[in-house]
């Protein structure tokens, strides 16, 4: 491999990291395909092991790119560990390339969903805590204790930075999660309400209708038709 070839490969790798950090999925996929077009020296006699190790290395690079974008490590770690397990199960270079593209897209979506870089530290902590466990006590008082600030201060800061009151943000996240369960599972609506952090089924139904414009049952029926 000549010097220019190596420089081009590293340049493409840096472009891939930058694309993931900005959540630019299309550019990241283009960079990933470009990266794999380079001939990389065979390091081991086992070609499949060599390709797996390359994917694992890229997984490590991409997780740092997501962290640099402001995604909390708790979200990155879960996704990253799942990637390693899947990489070890793949049986060919073709499968590894397809999975790499999927992995790149996944990191971009993590950045798009959990990018907290523009928020202050208390708000970053509050949002991360909310997204980690929707069934927890997510009252203003509880969250203020978790992030170690005054409840009134947290309420004012949250509305200023996020644009909606903290309680409304929590409710909307719970309903969004319940929508996924209604669409993708056969769980009873009462069970979904509990898993979404709203164990009172009547209150859950009222809130769901206020936010979505329909009842949970109607939403599930519509999702099945689509």
N, C-alpha and C positions, 0 to 999 in steps of 0.2 A: 504494500500500500504506500503510495507516495504522500508527501506532506500535504498537498492540496486536497487530496481525497479525504484525509483525516480531518483537515480543517473544515471541509464542507459538511462532514458528518456531525462534527461538534456544533457547527452553526445551525444545522437542522434540529439537533437536539435542543439547543437553546431556544429556537423558534417554537418548538413544541411546548416547552415549559412555559414560555410567555403566553402562548395561545390558551393553554389550560388555566393559567393564572387569571386571565381575563374572561374565562368562560366562553371563548370563541370556539364552538364545537366544530364548525365547518373547517376552519383553519387548522385546528388541532388534528383532525382526521387527515387532512392533506399533508401535514408535516409528518404524521406517523407513517403514512404510506411512503413518503419520500425517504424517511429514515430507513425503512426496511428495504428500500431499493439499493442501498449501499451494500457492497460486499464486505462483510466483517470477518476478520480472520478466525478460523476455527480454533477454539481454545482447548477443547476436550475431544477425545476420540469418540465419545458418544454424542452424535450430532443433535439428538433430541434434547439431551440434558443441557447442551450448550444453548440451544434456542430457549429452553425454559429459563435458564439462568439470565439470559438477556431480557426476557419479559419481566422477571422478578426485579432486575435492576431498574428497568423503566418504571415499574410500579413504585419503587422507592423514590425515583426522581419526581414522578407525578404527584405523589402524596406530599412531597415538600412544596411543589408548585401550588397545590391546593391550600396548604397551610399558609404560604406566603400571601395568598389571596384573602386570608382572614377566616377560613373555615376552621371551626374548632376541632382539635385532634380527636375528640370522641366520635365525630362523624367520619373523619378520615380513617381512623383505626379500624372501625367496623367494616368499611368498604375494602380497605387494603387487605385485611386478613382474609376476607372472602375471595379476593382475587388470587392470593397465593394458593389457596386450596384448589381453586379451579384450574390454575396453571399446571399444577402437579397431576391433574387428571387428564390433561389433553395429550393426544397420542400422535400428533403430526405437526410439521411446520405450518401447514395450511391452517389447521385448527388454531394454532398459536397466533398466527397473523390476524385471523378473524376475531379472536378474543382480545388481542391488543387494541383493535379498533373499538370494540365494545368497552374496554377498560378506559380508553381515552375519553370516549363520550361520557362515561360514568363520572369521571373526575370533573369534566366540564359542567355536568349537571349538579354535582355537589357544590361547585363554586357558585353556580347560578342560584341555587336554593339556599345555601348557608353562608354566603359572603357577608361577613359582619365588619369588614375593615373600616367602613365609614361611620360606624357607631362608636360611642364612648364605651369604656371598659364596663361600667355597670350595666349598660344596655346589652352589650355582647354577652355578658354572663347571664342576664335574665332570659334572653332569647334562647341561649343554649340550654339552660335549665328547662325551659318550657318545651323545647323540641325533643329533649331527652326522655321525658316521661309525662305524657298528657294526663295520666291518672293520678299524679301527685297533687298535693295541695298547692295550687297556683294562684292563691289569693295575693292581693297586693302586699299584705303584711308578711306572708310567708316568703314571697320572693324578695322583699326588702331585706329580710333576715338572711336569706341565702347570699345576696350580693353585698351585704354589710353596709347598707345605706338607709337613710330615713325614708319611711313609706311615702310621705308627701313629696319628698324630693324625687323619688323613683317615679311616682305617678306623673309629675310634671315633666321630667326628663324624657320619659318613655313617649308621651304624647308629642313632645316637641320633635324627637328624632325619628320616631316610627310613623307618626301621622295619625295614629288611632289610640284610644285609651287602652291601657294594659289589659283590662278585663275583656274588652272587645277582641283584642288580638288573640288572647287565650281561647275565647269561645270560637272564633273563626278557625283557628288551627284544629280545635277538637272536631268541628263539623267537617273540615276538609279531610281529616283522617277517617271519620265515620263514612264519608262518601266513598272512599277507597274500599273500605270493608263491605259496604253495601254492594258495590260493583263487582268486587273480586272474590267474595266469599258467600257461603250460604248460612252464615251465622244468624241467629235470631236477632231481631232489631234490639231487643232488650239487652242482649249480650254485647252488641256493638256499642250501645250507649255506655255500658260499663267500661268497655275497653277504651272508649273515647274520653273517659273521665267525667261523664255526666250520668251517674247511676239512676237518677230520677227519670223514668221513661217519659212521663208527661212533660217535664221541663225540657228534656232532650228534644221531644217532638216539636214543641213550641219554638225552641231556638232554631232547630233545623229548618222549619218552615219560614221563620223570619229571615234567615240568612240566604236560603236557596229558593224560596218561593214555592216550595212543595213539601209534602210530608216525606219521611224516610221511605215509606212503602211505595209511594208514587215515584220517588227517585230511583229506587231499585227496579221497578217495573220498566221505567224509561231506559235505564242502563242496559237491561236485558234485551230490549228491542234494538238498541244500537249495536 
